[in-house]
Amino acid sequence: GCSQVGILRALNEAGIPVDMVGGTSIGSLMGALYAEEKSNSRMRVRAREWAMDMNSFFKKIWDLTYPVTSMFSGASFNSSINSVFKGKQIEDLWLPYFNITTDITASCMRAHTDGSLWRYVRASMSLSGYLPPLCDPKDGHLLMDGGYINNLP
């Protein structure tokens, strides 16, 4: 899940500049963390904080729901992603950034380059059966994990 931290560190140590970041699923979170500050150490700290927050047993139990579309309601996951990015927009990041989601309404891939950062990162991490799909505020389409349609953007 968090191998991107090591990859970006190796690129920095080799002197290879990163001029754009993209990702799908957990890679969309890691990419957004890096694009936000362009700092490997800060990215690692924030990724660890988020992972520790998401591993809370009580948060998981509290978020369980009757499994109509998914095991969890997504409320806890939404708040954890939202607290990481605090209302930032994709276009506010220091590096150009995009992420991939699967549009299950239109059965196609979507690449997001603008809009709510937390919302599209969350949508790109929505595993079927685990978290419910997220509604795109732009067109009302339902978005799921980008790995279903393109796991290596």
N, CA, C and O atoms as a GROMACS GRO file, in nm:
protein
  612
    1GLY      N    1   0.078  -0.120   0.000
    1GLY     CA    2   0.000   0.000   0.000
    1GLY      C    3   0.082   0.127   0.000
    1GLY      O    4   0.048   0.220  -0.073
    2CYS      N    5   0.187   0.135   0.078
    2CYS     CA    6   0.262   0.261   0.091
    2CYS      C    7   0.400   0.254   0.028
    2CYS      O    8   0.490   0.328   0.069
    3SER      N    9   0.419   0.166  -0.068
    3SER     CA   10   0.551   0.152  -0.132
    3SER      C   11   0.592   0.278  -0.206
    3SER      O   12   0.710   0.299  -0.232
    4GLN      N   13   0.495   0.363  -0.240
    4GLN     CA   14   0.526   0.486  -0.312
    4GLN      C   15   0.618   0.577  -0.232
    4GLN      O   16   0.693   0.654  -0.290
    5VAL      N   17   0.612   0.569  -0.100
    5VAL     CA   18   0.700   0.650  -0.016
    5VAL      C   19   0.846   0.617  -0.048
    5VAL      O   20   0.927   0.707  -0.067
    6GLY      N   21   0.879   0.488  -0.054
    6GLY     CA   22   1.015   0.445  -0.085
    6GLY      C   23   1.056   0.478  -0.227
    6GLY      O   24   1.171   0.515  -0.252
    7ILE      N   25   0.964   0.464  -0.320
    7ILE     CA   26   0.994   0.495  -0.460
    7ILE      C   27   1.027   0.642  -0.476
    7ILE      O   28   1.126   0.677  -0.542
    8LEU      N   29   0.947   0.730  -0.418
    8LEU     CA   30   0.974   0.873  -0.428
    8LEU      C   31   1.104   0.911  -0.357
    8LEU      O   32   1.176   0.999  -0.402
    9ARG      N   33   1.133   0.844  -0.248
    9ARG     CA   34   1.260   0.869  -0.177
    9ARG      C   35   1.378   0.830  -0.265
    9ARG      O   36   1.476   0.904  -0.273
   10ALA      N   37   1.369   0.714  -0.330
   10ALA     CA   38   1.477   0.668  -0.419
   10ALA      C   39   1.495   0.764  -0.537
   10ALA      O   40   1.608   0.793  -0.576
   11LEU      N   41   1.386   0.813  -0.593
   11LEU     CA   42   1.396   0.910  -0.703
   11LEU      C   43   1.466   1.037  -0.656
   11LEU      O   44   1.552   1.090  -0.726
   12ASN      N   45   1.428   1.087  -0.538
   12ASN     CA   46   1.493   1.208  -0.483
   12ASN      C   47   1.641   1.186  -0.460
   12ASN      O   48   1.723   1.272  -0.493
   13GLU      N   49   1.678   1.070  -0.401
   13GLU     CA   50   1.818   1.041  -0.373
   13GLU      C   51   1.900   1.027  -0.501
   13GLU      O   52   2.019   1.059  -0.503
   14ALA      N   53   1.836   0.980  -0.608
   14ALA     CA   54   1.905   0.965  -0.737
   14ALA      C   55   1.908   1.096  -0.815
   14ALA      O   56   1.967   1.103  -0.923
   15GLY      N   57   1.845   1.200  -0.762
   15GLY     CA   58   1.844   1.330  -0.829
   15GLY      C   59   1.749   1.337  -0.947
   15GLY      O   60   1.762   1.425  -1.032
   16ILE      N   61   1.654   1.246  -0.953
   16ILE     CA   62   1.556   1.244  -1.062
   16ILE      C   63   1.437   1.331  -1.020
   16ILE      O   64   1.368   1.300  -0.923
   17PRO      N   65   1.413   1.441  -1.093
   17PRO     CA   66   1.303   1.530  -1.053
   17PRO      C   67   1.166   1.469  -1.083
   17PRO      O   68   1.148   1.398  -1.182
   18VAL      N   69   1.072   1.498  -0.997
   18VAL     CA   70   0.934   1.455  -1.017
   18VAL      C   71   0.856   1.579  -1.061
   18VAL      O   72   0.847   1.676  -0.986
   19ASP      N   73   0.800   1.576  -1.183
   19ASP     CA   74   0.731   1.694  -1.232
   19ASP      C   75   0.579   1.677  -1.241
   19ASP      O   76   0.507   1.772  -1.271
   20MET      N   77   0.530   1.554  -1.214
   20MET     CA   78   0.386   1.528  -1.212
   20MET      C   79   0.362   1.402  -1.132
   20MET      O   80   0.444   1.310  -1.134
   21VAL      N   81   0.248   1.397  -1.062
   21VAL     CA   82   0.215   1.280  -0.982
   21VAL      C   83   0.074   1.236  -1.015
   21VAL      O   84  -0.017   1.317  -1.027
   22GLY      N   85   0.057   1.105  -1.030
   22GLY     CA   86  -0.076   1.048  -1.052
   22GLY      C   87  -0.087   0.918  -0.976
   22GLY      O   88   0.014   0.857  -0.941
   23GLY      N   89  -0.208   0.876  -0.949
   23GLY     CA   90  -0.224   0.751  -0.877
   23GLY      C   91  -0.366   0.700  -0.881
   23GLY      O   92  -0.459   0.770  -0.920
   24THR      N   93  -0.378   0.576  -0.839
   24THR     CA   94  -0.509   0.514  -0.825
   24THR      C   95  -0.511   0.436  -0.695
   24THR      O   96  -0.408   0.386  -0.651
   25SER      N   97  -0.626   0.427  -0.633
   25SER     CA   98  -0.645   0.358  -0.506
   25SER      C   99  -0.556   0.422  -0.399
   25SER      O  100  -0.557   0.544  -0.385
   26ILE      N  101  -0.479   0.344  -0.323
   26ILE     CA  102  -0.393   0.402  -0.219
   26ILE      C  103  -0.287   0.492  -0.280
   26ILE      O  104  -0.239   0.585  -0.215
   27GLY      N  105  -0.249   0.465  -0.405
   27GLY     CA  106  -0.153   0.549  -0.476
   27GLY      C  107  -0.204   0.691  -0.497
   27GLY      O  108  -0.124   0.784  -0.505
   28SER      N  109  -0.336   0.708  -0.504
   28SER     CA  110  -0.390   0.843  -0.518
   28SER      C  111  -0.369   0.922  -0.390
   28SER      O  112  -0.343   1.043  -0.395
   29LEU      N  113  -0.379   0.856  -0.275
   29LEU     CA  114  -0.353   0.922  -0.147
   29LEU      C  115  -0.205   0.957  -0.135
   29LEU      O  116  -0.171   1.070  -0.102
   30MET      N  117  -0.118   0.861  -0.163
   30MET     CA  118   0.026   0.886  -0.151
   30MET      C  119   0.071   0.995  -0.248
   30MET      O  120   0.151   1.082  -0.213
   31GLY      N  121   0.020   0.989  -0.371
   31GLY     CA  122   0.055   1.091  -0.470
   31GLY      C  123   0.009   1.229  -0.428
   31GLY      O  124   0.082   1.327  -0.445
   32ALA      N  125  -0.112   1.239  -0.374
   32ALA     CA  126  -0.163   1.368  -0.329
   32ALA      C  127  -0.082   1.422  -0.212
   32ALA      O  128  -0.056   1.542  -0.204
   33LEU      N  129  -0.042   1.334  -0.120
   33LEU     CA  130   0.041   1.378  -0.007
   33LEU      C  131   0.174   1.436  -0.057
   33LEU      O  132   0.221   1.537  -0.006
   34TYR      N  133   0.233   1.371  -0.157
   34TYR     CA  134   0.361   1.420  -0.210
   34TYR      C  135   0.341   1.549  -0.289
   34TYR      O  136   0.417   1.644  -0.273
   35ALA      N  137   0.238   1.552  -0.374
   35ALA     CA  138   0.213   1.671  -0.457
   35ALA      C  139   0.178   1.793  -0.372
   35ALA      O  140   0.199   1.906  -0.415
   36GLU      N  141   0.126   1.769  -0.253
   36GLU     CA  142   0.086   1.878  -0.165
   36GLU      C  143   0.206   1.957  -0.112
   36GLU      O  144   0.200   2.079  -0.103
   37GLU      N  145   0.315   1.887  -0.078
   37GLU     CA  146   0.428   1.956  -0.015
   37GLU      C  147   0.564   1.926  -0.077
   37GLU      O  148   0.662   1.991  -0.042
   38LYS      N  149   0.572   1.830  -0.167
   38LYS     CA  150   0.698   1.789  -0.230
   38LYS      C  151   0.805   1.753  -0.127
   38LYS      O  152   0.923   1.783  -0.147
   39SER      N  153   0.765   1.691  -0.018
   39SER     CA  154   0.858   1.654   0.088
   39SER      C  155   0.839   1.507   0.123
   39SER      O  156   0.732   1.465   0.167
   40ASN      N  157   0.946   1.429   0.103
   40ASN     CA  158   0.940   1.285   0.133
   40ASN      C  159   0.918   1.259   0.281
   40ASN      O  160   0.836   1.175   0.318
   41SER      N  161   0.990   1.332   0.366
   41SER     CA  162   0.978   1.307   0.510
   41SER      C  163   0.839   1.345   0.560
   41SER      O  164   0.780   1.272   0.641
   42ARG      N  165   0.787   1.456   0.514
   42ARG     CA  166   0.653   1.498   0.556
   42ARG      C  167   0.546   1.402   0.504
   42ARG      O  168   0.449   1.372   0.573
   43MET      N  169   0.566   1.354   0.382
   43MET     CA  170   0.473   1.257   0.323
   43MET      C  171   0.470   1.130   0.408
   43MET      O  172   0.363   1.075   0.435
   44ARG      N  173   0.587   1.083   0.448
   44ARG     CA  174   0.597   0.961   0.527
   44ARG      C  175   0.527   0.978   0.662
   44ARG      O  176   0.455   0.888   0.706
   45VAL      N  177   0.549   1.090   0.727
   45VAL     CA  178   0.486   1.117   0.857
   45VAL      C  179   0.334   1.122   0.843
   45VAL      O  180   0.263   1.060   0.922
   46ARG      N  181   0.285   1.194   0.744
   46ARG     CA  182   0.140   1.208   0.727
   46ARG      C  183   0.076   1.076   0.686
   46ARG      O  184  -0.035   1.046   0.729
   47ALA      N  185   0.145   0.996   0.604
   47ALA     CA  186   0.092   0.865   0.564
   47ALA      C  187   0.083   0.774   0.686
   47ALA      O  188  -0.014   0.700   0.702
   48ARG      N  189   0.185   0.778   0.772
   48ARG     CA  190   0.184   0.696   0.894
   48ARG      C  191   0.072   0.740   0.988
   48ARG      O  192   0.002   0.656   1.045
   49GLU      N  193   0.055   0.870   1.004
   49GLU     CA  194  -0.054   0.920   1.089
   49GLU      C  195  -0.190   0.873   1.038
   49GLU      O  196  -0.274   0.830   1.117
   50TRP      N  197  -0.211   0.882   0.906
   50TRP     CA  198  -0.338   0.839   0.848
   50TRP      C  199  -0.358   0.689   0.868
   50TRP      O  200  -0.467   0.645   0.904
   51ALA      N  201  -0.254   0.610   0.845
   51ALA     CA  202  -0.265   0.464   0.861
   51ALA      C  203  -0.296   0.427   1.005
   51ALA      O  204  -0.378   0.338   1.030
   52MET      N  205  -0.233   0.493   1.101
   52MET     CA  206  -0.261   0.466   1.242
   52MET      C  207  -0.406   0.502   1.276
   52MET      O  208  -0.473   0.429   1.348
   53ASP      N  209  -0.452   0.613   1.223
   53ASP     CA  210  -0.590   0.656   1.247
   53ASP      C  211  -0.688   0.554   1.189
   53ASP      O  212  -0.789   0.524   1.252
   54MET      N  213  -0.661   0.503   1.071
   54MET     CA  214  -0.752   0.410   1.004
   54MET      C  215  -0.747   0.270   1.065
   54MET      O  216  -0.839   0.190   1.042
   55ASN      N  217  -0.645   0.238   1.141
   55ASN     CA  218  -0.635   0.106   1.203
   55ASN      C  219  -0.704   0.099   1.339
   55ASN      O  220  -0.695  -0.003   1.407
   56SER      N  221  -0.772   0.204   1.377
   56SER     CA  222  -0.843   0.206   1.505
   56SER      C  223  -0.957   0.103   1.503
   56SER      O  224  -1.047   0.110   1.419
   57PHE      N  225  -0.951   0.009   1.596
   57PHE     CA  226  -1.054  -0.096   1.606
   57PHE      C  227  -1.192  -0.035   1.628
   57PHE      O  228  -1.289  -0.077   1.566
   58PHE      N  229  -1.199   0.064   1.716
   58PHE     CA  230  -1.328   0.125   1.749
   58PHE      C  231  -1.386   0.202   1.632
   58PHE      O  232  -1.508   0.204   1.613
   59LYS      N  233  -1.300   0.267   1.554
   59LYS     CA  234  -1.350   0.337   1.435
   59LYS      C  235  -1.413   0.238   1.337
   59LYS      O  236  -1.517   0.267   1.278
   60LYS      N  237  -1.350   0.123   1.321
   60LYS     CA  238  -1.404   0.022   1.229
   60LYS      C  239  -1.537  -0.031   1.280
   60LYS      O  240  -1.632  -0.045   1.202
   61ILE      N  241  -1.545  -0.062   1.407
   61ILE     CA  242  -1.670  -0.114   1.464
   61ILE      C  243  -1.781  -0.010   1.452
   61ILE      O  244  -1.893  -0.043   1.414
   62TRP      N  245  -1.750   0.116   1.484
   62TRP     CA  246  -1.849   0.223   1.480
   62TRP      C  247  -1.901   0.246   1.338
   62TRP      O  248  -2.015   0.289   1.320
   63ASP      N  249  -1.820   0.218   1.237
   63ASP     CA  250  -1.856   0.246   1.098
   63ASP      C  251  -1.927   0.128   1.029
   63ASP      O  252  -1.970   0.142   0.914
   64LEU      N  253  -1.940   0.014   1.097
   64LEU     CA  254  -2.011  -0.099   1.037
   64LEU      C  255  -2.155  -0.061   1.008
   64LEU      O  256  -2.216   0.017   1.081
   65THR      N  257  -2.210  -0.117   0.901
   65THR     CA  258  -2.347  -0.087   0.862
   65THR      C  259  -2.413  -0.213   0.809
   65THR      O  260  -2.346  -0.313   0.783
   66TYR      N  261  -2.543  -0.209   0.792
   66TYR     CA  262  -2.613  -0.321   0.729
   66TYR      C  263  -2.562  -0.330   0.585
   66TYR      O  264  -2.572  -0.232   0.511
   67PRO      N  265  -2.509  -0.445   0.544
   67PRO     CA  266  -2.437  -0.453   0.416
   67PRO      C  267  -2.526  -0.455   0.291
   67PRO      O  268  -2.534  -0.557   0.222
   68VAL      N  269  -2.592  -0.343   0.262
   68VAL     CA  270  -2.670  -0.332   0.140
   68VAL      C  271  -2.576  -0.311   0.022
   68VAL      O  272  -2.583  -0.384  -0.078
   69THR      N  273  -2.487  -0.212   0.032
   69THR     CA  274  -2.389  -0.189  -0.074
   69THR      C  275  -2.247  -0.213  -0.028
   69THR      O  276  -2.159  -0.238  -0.110
   70SER      N  277  -2.223  -0.207   0.103
   70SER     CA  278  -2.087  -0.226   0.154
   70SER      C  279  -2.092  -0.260   0.303
   70SER      O  280  -2.194  -0.241   0.370
   71MET      N  281  -1.978  -0.311   0.353
   71MET     CA  282  -1.968  -0.345   0.495
   71MET      C  283  -1.967  -0.222   0.585
   71MET      O  284  -2.021  -0.225   0.696
   72PHE      N  285  -1.907  -0.114   0.536
   72PHE     CA  286  -1.891   0.007   0.615
   72PHE      C  287  -1.968   0.122   0.551
   72PHE      O  288  -1.986   0.125   0.429
   73SER      N  289  -2.011   0.215   0.632
   73SER     CA  290  -2.086   0.330   0.580
   73SER      C  291  -1.994   0.428   0.507
   73SER      O  292  -2.038   0.502   0.419
   74GLY      N  293  -1.867   0.428   0.543
   74GLY     CA  294  -1.771   0.519   0.482
   74GLY      C  295  -1.755   0.649   0.557
   74GLY      O  296  -1.667   0.729   0.523
   75ALA      N  297  -1.838   0.674   0.658
   75ALA     CA  298  -1.832   0.801   0.731
   75ALA      C  299  -1.696   0.822   0.798
   75ALA      O  300  -1.638   0.930   0.790
   76SER      N  301  -1.645   0.719   0.863
   76SER     CA  302  -1.516   0.729   0.931
   76SER      C  303  -1.403   0.747   0.829
   76SER      O  304  -1.312   0.827   0.851
   77PHE      N  305  -1.410   0.673   0.720
   77PHE     CA  306  -1.308   0.684   0.615
   77PHE      C  307  -1.312   0.824   0.553
   77PHE      O  308  -1.208   0.885   0.532
   78ASN      N  309  -1.433   0.873   0.525
   78ASN     CA  310  -1.447   1.008   0.469
   78ASN      C  311  -1.384   1.112   0.561
   78ASN      O  312  -1.311   1.200   0.515
   79SER      N  313  -1.413   1.103   0.690
   79SER     CA  314  -1.360   1.204   0.782
   79SER      C  315  -1.208   1.195   0.794
   79SER      O  316  -1.142   1.297   0.811
   80SER      N  317  -1.152   1.074   0.786
   80SER     CA  318  -1.006   1.062   0.796
   80SER      C  319  -0.937   1.122   0.673
   80SER      O  320  -0.835   1.189   0.686
   81ILE      N  321  -0.992   1.098   0.554
   81ILE     CA  322  -0.934   1.155   0.432
   81ILE      C  323  -0.954   1.307   0.432
   81ILE      O  324  -0.863   1.382   0.397
   82ASN      N  325  -1.072   1.351   0.472
   82ASN     CA  326  -1.101   1.494   0.476
   82ASN      C  327  -1.009   1.566   0.574
   82ASN      O  328  -0.966   1.678   0.547
   83SER      N  329  -0.978   1.503   0.687
   83SER     CA  330  -0.890   1.567   0.785
   83SER      C  331  -0.746   1.578   0.734
   83SER      O  332  -0.672   1.666   0.777
   84VAL      N  333  -0.707   1.489   0.644
   84VAL     CA  334  -0.572   1.496   0.587
   84VAL      C  335  -0.559   1.617   0.494
   84VAL      O  336  -0.459   1.688   0.499
   85PHE      N  337  -0.660   1.640   0.411
   85PHE     CA  338  -0.649   1.744   0.307
   85PHE      C  339  -0.725   1.873   0.338
   85PHE      O  340  -0.703   1.974   0.270
   86LYS      N  341  -0.810   1.872   0.436
   86LYS     CA  342  -0.876   1.993   0.488
   86LYS      C  343  -0.932   2.087   0.380
   86LYS      O  344  -0.900   2.206   0.380
   87GLY      N  345  -1.013   2.037   0.291
   87GLY     CA  346  -1.081   2.121   0.194
   87GLY      C  347  -0.999   2.169   0.076
   87GLY      O  348  -1.046   2.253  -0.002
   88LYS      N  349  -0.877   2.118   0.059
   88LYS     CA  350  -0.796   2.160  -0.055
   88LYS      C  351  -0.854   2.111  -0.186
   88LYS      O  352  -0.924   2.010  -0.191
   89GLN      N  353  -0.824   2.184  -0.290
   89GLN     CA  354  -0.862   2.146  -0.426
   89GLN      C  355  -0.740   2.085  -0.495
   89GLN      O  356  -0.626   2.117  -0.460
   90ILE      N  357  -0.763   1.999  -0.592
   90ILE     CA  358  -0.652   1.937  -0.666
   90ILE      C  359  -0.564   2.044  -0.727
   90ILE      O  360  -0.441   2.032  -0.726
   91GLU      N  361  -0.624   2.147  -0.781
   91GLU     CA  362  -0.547   2.253  -0.847
   91GLU      C  363  -0.464   2.337  -0.750
   91GLU      O  364  -0.383   2.418  -0.795
   92ASP      N  365  -0.480   2.321  -0.618
   92ASP     CA  366  -0.401   2.393  -0.517
   92ASP      C  367  -0.267   2.326  -0.488
   92ASP      O  368  -0.183   2.385  -0.419
   93LEU      N  369  -0.244   2.206  -0.537
   93LEU     CA  370  -0.122   2.132  -0.506
   93LEU      C  371   0.000   2.193  -0.574
   93LEU      O  372  -0.012   2.260  -0.677
   94TRP      N  373   0.119   2.169  -0.516
   94TRP     CA  374   0.243   2.224  -0.570
   94TRP      C  375   0.282   2.158  -0.702
   94TRP      O  376   0.335   2.224  -0.791
   95LEU      N  377   0.256   2.029  -0.714
   95LEU     CA  378   0.287   1.957  -0.838
   95LEU      C  379   0.157   1.926  -0.912
   95LEU      O  380   0.054   1.905  -0.848
   96PRO      N  381   0.161   1.922  -1.046
   96PRO     CA  382   0.043   1.876  -1.118
   96PRO      C  383   0.009   1.734  -1.072
   96PRO      O  384   0.097   1.649  -1.058
   97TYR      N  385  -0.120   1.709  -1.048
   97TYR     CA  386  -0.165   1.583  -0.990
   97TYR      C  387  -0.292   1.538  -1.059
   97TYR      O  388  -0.376   1.619  -1.099
   98PHE      N  389  -0.305   1.406  -1.073
   98PHE     CA  390  -0.431   1.349  -1.120
   98PHE      C  391  -0.452   1.217  -1.049
   98PHE      O  392  -0.358   1.156  -1.000
   99ASN      N  393  -0.576   1.174  -1.043
   99ASN     CA  394  -0.602   1.039  -0.996
   99ASN      C  395  -0.710   0.975  -1.082
   99ASN      O  396  -0.781   1.042  -1.156
  100ILE      N  397  -0.719   0.844  -1.070
  100ILE     CA  398  -0.808   0.764  -1.153
  100ILE      C  399  -0.919   0.705  -1.067
  100ILE      O  400  -0.893   0.654  -0.957
  101THR      N  401  -1.042   0.711  -1.117
  101THR     CA  402  -1.154   0.641  -1.055
  101THR      C  403  -1.226   0.562  -1.162
  101THR      O  404  -1.211   0.588  -1.282
  102THR      N  405  -1.305   0.466  -1.118
  102THR     CA  406  -1.391   0.390  -1.208
  102THR      C  407  -1.532   0.447  -1.196
  102THR      O  408  -1.592   0.445  -1.088
  103ASP      N  409  -1.584   0.498  -1.306
  103ASP     CA  410  -1.720   0.552  -1.310
  103ASP      C  411  -1.814   0.434  -1.336
  103ASP      O  412  -1.821   0.384  -1.448
  104ILE      N  413  -1.886   0.389  -1.232
  104ILE     CA  414  -1.973   0.272  -1.249
  104ILE      C  415  -2.108   0.309  -1.310
  104ILE      O  416  -2.185   0.221  -1.346
  105THR      N  417  -2.137   0.438  -1.321
  105THR     CA  418  -2.260   0.481  -1.387
  105THR      C  419  -2.243   0.472  -1.538
  105THR      O  420  -2.332   0.424  -1.608
  106ALA      N  421  -2.129   0.520  -1.589
  106ALA     CA  422  -2.103   0.522  -1.733
  106ALA      C  423  -2.011   0.408  -1.777
  106ALA      O  424  -1.982   0.395  -1.896
  107SER      N  425  -1.966   0.325  -1.682
  107SER     CA  426  -1.874   0.213  -1.712
  107SER      C  427  -1.750   0.261  -1.788
  107SER      O  428  -1.720   0.213  -1.897
  108CYS      N  429  -1.678   0.356  -1.727
  108CYS     CA  430  -1.558   0.408  -1.791
  108CYS      C  431  -1.458   0.456  -1.686
  108CYS      O  432  -1.490   0.465  -1.567
  109MET      N  433  -1.338   0.486  -1.733
  109MET     CA  434  -1.233   0.541  -1.647
  109MET      C  435  -1.249   0.693  -1.642
  109MET      O  436  -1.283   0.756  -1.742
  110ARG      N  437  -1.223   0.751  -1.524
  110ARG     CA  438  -1.224   0.896  -1.510
  110ARG      C  439  -1.090   0.939  -1.452
  110ARG      O  440  -1.042   0.882  -1.354
  111ALA      N  441  -1.029   1.040  -1.513
  111ALA     CA  442  -0.907   1.102  -1.461
  111ALA      C  443  -0.945   1.238  -1.405
  111ALA      O  444  -1.004   1.320  -1.476
  112HIS      N  445  -0.913   1.263  -1.280
  112HIS     CA  446  -0.952   1.387  -1.212
  112HIS      C  447  -0.830   1.478  -1.197
  112HIS      O  448  -0.731   1.439  -1.135
  113THR      N  449  -0.838   1.598  -1.253
  113THR     CA  450  -0.729   1.694  -1.245
  113THR      C  451  -0.771   1.824  -1.176
  113THR      O  452  -0.689   1.914  -1.159
  114ASP      N  453  -0.896   1.833  -1.137
  114ASP     CA  454  -0.943   1.949  -1.062
  114ASP      C  455  -1.060   1.906  -0.974
  114ASP      O  456  -1.122   1.802  -0.995
  115GLY      N  457  -1.089   1.990  -0.877
  115GLY     CA  458  -1.200   1.960  -0.786
  115GLY      C  459  -1.152   1.925  -0.647
  115GLY      O  460  -1.034   1.941  -0.614
  116SER      N  461  -1.244   1.876  -0.566
  116SER     CA  462  -1.218   1.845  -0.426
  116SER      C  463  -1.117   1.731  -0.411
  116SER      O  464  -1.142   1.618  -0.453
  117LEU      N  465  -1.003   1.762  -0.351
  117LEU     CA  466  -0.896   1.663  -0.337
  117LEU      C  467  -0.940   1.545  -0.253
  117LEU      O  468  -0.923   1.430  -0.295
  118TRP      N  469  -0.996   1.570  -0.135
  118TRP     CA  470  -1.033   1.457  -0.048
  118TRP      C  471  -1.138   1.370  -0.115
  118TRP      O  472  -1.133   1.247  -0.103
  119ARG      N  473  -1.234   1.430  -0.185
  119ARG     CA  474  -1.343   1.354  -0.245
  119ARG      C  475  -1.292   1.259  -0.354
  119ARG      O  476  -1.334   1.143  -0.359
  120TYR      N  477  -1.202   1.306  -0.440
  120TYR     CA  478  -1.154   1.220  -0.548
  120TYR      C  479  -1.051   1.118  -0.498
  120TYR      O  480  -1.043   1.007  -0.552
  121VAL      N  481  -0.973   1.154  -0.396
  121VAL     CA  482  -0.885   1.053  -0.334
  121VAL      C  483  -0.970   0.944  -0.270
  121VAL      O  484  -0.943   0.826  -0.288
  122ARG      N  485  -1.073   0.984  -0.197
  122ARG     CA  486  -1.162   0.886  -0.133
  122ARG      C  487  -1.231   0.798  -0.237
  122ARG      O  488  -1.240   0.676  -0.220
  123ALA      N  489  -1.279   0.858  -0.346
  123ALA     CA  490  -1.346   0.780  -0.451
  123ALA      C  491  -1.249   0.680  -0.512
  123ALA      O  492  -1.288   0.567  -0.542
  124SER      N  493  -1.125   0.719  -0.531
  124SER     CA  494  -1.026   0.630  -0.591
  124SER      C  495  -0.988   0.515  -0.499
  124SER      O  496  -0.924   0.419  -0.543
  125MET      N  497  -1.025   0.522  -0.371
  125MET     CA  498  -0.993   0.418  -0.274
  125MET      C  499  -1.116   0.338  -0.231
  125MET      O  500  -1.109   0.264  -0.133
  126SER      N  501  -1.227   0.350  -0.303
  126SER     CA  502  -1.353   0.286  -0.264
  126SER      C  503  -1.362   0.143  -0.316
  126SER      O  504  -1.411   0.120  -0.427
  127LEU      N  505  -1.315   0.050  -0.238
  127LEU     CA  506  -1.321  -0.091  -0.278
  127LEU      C  507  -1.465  -0.142  -0.271
  127LEU      O  508  -1.534  -0.121  -0.171
  128SER      N  509  -1.508  -0.207  -0.376
  128SER     CA  510  -1.643  -0.261  -0.384
  128SER      C  511  -1.669  -0.359  -0.269
  128SER      O  512  -1.589  -0.448  -0.244
  129GLY      N  513  -1.781  -0.341  -0.202
  129GLY     CA  514  -1.818  -0.428  -0.091
  129GLY      C  515  -1.761  -0.384   0.042
  129GLY      O  516  -1.811  -0.423   0.147
  130TYR      N  517  -1.656  -0.303   0.040
  130TYR     CA  518  -1.592  -0.254   0.161
  130TYR      C  519  -1.641  -0.113   0.194
  130TYR      O  520  -1.682  -0.085   0.307
  131LEU      N  521  -1.637  -0.024   0.094
  131LEU     CA  522  -1.687   0.113   0.109
  131LEU      C  523  -1.788   0.140  -0.001
  131LEU      O  524  -1.775   0.087  -0.111
  132PRO      N  525  -1.888   0.223   0.025
  132PRO     CA  526  -1.985   0.255  -0.080
  132PRO      C  527  -1.922   0.346  -0.186
  132PRO      O  528  -1.826   0.417  -0.157
  133PRO      N  529  -1.976   0.343  -0.308
  133PRO     CA  530  -1.925   0.436  -0.410
  133PRO      C  531  -1.953   0.580  -0.368
  133PRO      O  532  -2.042   0.606  -0.287
  134LEU      N  533  -1.876   0.672  -0.423
  134LEU     CA  534  -1.894   0.813  -0.391
  134LEU      C  535  -1.958   0.882  -0.511
  134LEU      O  536  -1.924   0.853  -0.626
  135CYS      N  537  -2.048   0.973  -0.485
  135CYS     CA  538  -2.117   1.046  -0.592
  135CYS      C  539  -2.032   1.165  -0.635
  135CYS      O  540  -1.989   1.245  -0.552
  136ASP      N  541  -2.008   1.178  -0.766
  136ASP     CA  542  -1.934   1.291  -0.820
  136ASP      C  543  -2.026   1.413  -0.821
  136ASP      O  544  -2.131   1.410  -0.885
  137PRO      N  545  -1.988   1.521  -0.751
  137PRO     CA  546  -2.077   1.638  -0.746
  137PRO      C  547  -2.092   1.708  -0.881
  137PRO      O  548  -2.186   1.785  -0.900
  138LYS      N  549  -2.001   1.682  -0.974
  138LYS     CA  550  -2.008   1.748  -1.105
  138LYS      C  551  -2.120   1.693  -1.193
  138LYS      O  552  -2.185   1.769  -1.264
  139ASP      N  553  -2.142   1.560  -1.187
  139ASP     CA  554  -2.242   1.502  -1.278
  139ASP      C  555  -2.331   1.395  -1.213
  139ASP      O  556  -2.417   1.338  -1.280
  140GLY      N  557  -2.310   1.368  -1.085
  140GLY     CA  558  -2.394   1.271  -1.015
  140GLY      C  559  -2.358   1.126  -1.041
  140GLY      O  560  -2.429   1.037  -0.994
  141HIS      N  561  -2.250   1.099  -1.114
  141HIS     CA  562  -2.209   0.961  -1.140
  141HIS      C  563  -2.147   0.900  -1.015
  141HIS      O  564  -2.092   0.970  -0.931
  142LEU      N  565  -2.158   0.768  -1.004
  142LEU     CA  566  -2.100   0.696  -0.890
  142LEU      C  567  -1.958   0.653  -0.924
  142LEU      O  568  -1.933   0.595  -1.030
  143LEU      N  569  -1.865   0.681  -0.832
  143LEU     CA  570  -1.723   0.654  -0.854
  143LEU      C  571  -1.673   0.550  -0.755
  143LEU      O  572  -1.707   0.552  -0.637
  144MET      N  573  -1.590   0.458  -0.806
  144MET     CA  574  -1.530   0.351  -0.725
  144MET      C  575  -1.378   0.353  -0.743
  144MET      O  576  -1.324   0.437  -0.815
  145ASP      N  577  -1.312   0.261  -0.677
  145ASP     CA  578  -1.167   0.245  -0.684
  145ASP      C  579  -1.119   0.243  -0.829
  145ASP      O  580  -1.172   0.169  -0.912
  146GLY      N  581  -1.018   0.324  -0.857
  146GLY     CA  582  -0.964   0.332  -0.992
  146GLY      C  583  -0.892   0.206  -1.036
  146GLY      O  584  -0.872   0.184  -1.156
  147GLY      N  585  -0.851   0.123  -0.940
  147GLY     CA  586  -0.780   0.000  -0.973
  147GLY      C  587  -0.863  -0.100  -1.050
  147GLY      O  588  -0.807  -0.191  -1.112
  148TYR      N  589  -0.994  -0.087  -1.049
  148TYR     CA  590  -1.079  -0.179  -1.124
  148TYR      C  591  -1.066  -0.158  -1.274
  148TYR      O  592  -1.089  -0.250  -1.352
  149ILE      N  593  -1.029  -0.038  -1.314
  149ILE     CA  594  -1.023  -0.008  -1.456
  149ILE      C  595  -0.882   0.024  -1.505
  149ILE      O  596  -0.851   0.002  -1.622
  150ASN      N  597  -0.795   0.076  -1.415
  150ASN     CA  598  -0.658   0.109  -1.453
  150ASN      C  599  -0.573   0.111  -1.327
  150ASN      O  600  -0.571   0.211  -1.255
  151ASN      N  601  -0.504   0.001  -1.300
  151ASN     CA  602  -0.427  -0.006  -1.175
  151ASN      C  603  -0.287   0.052  -1.187
  151ASN      O  604  -0.213   0.054  -1.088
  152LEU      N  605  -0.248   0.100  -1.304
  152LEU     CA  606  -0.116   0.161  -1.322
  152LEU      C  607  -0.128   0.279  -1.418
  152LEU      O  608  -0.092   0.268  -1.536
  153PRO      N  609  -0.178   0.393  -1.368
  153PRO     CA  610  -0.200   0.507  -1.460
  153PRO      C  611  -0.069   0.570  -1.507
  153PRO      O  612  -0.071   0.666  -1.584
   0.00000   0.00000   0.00000
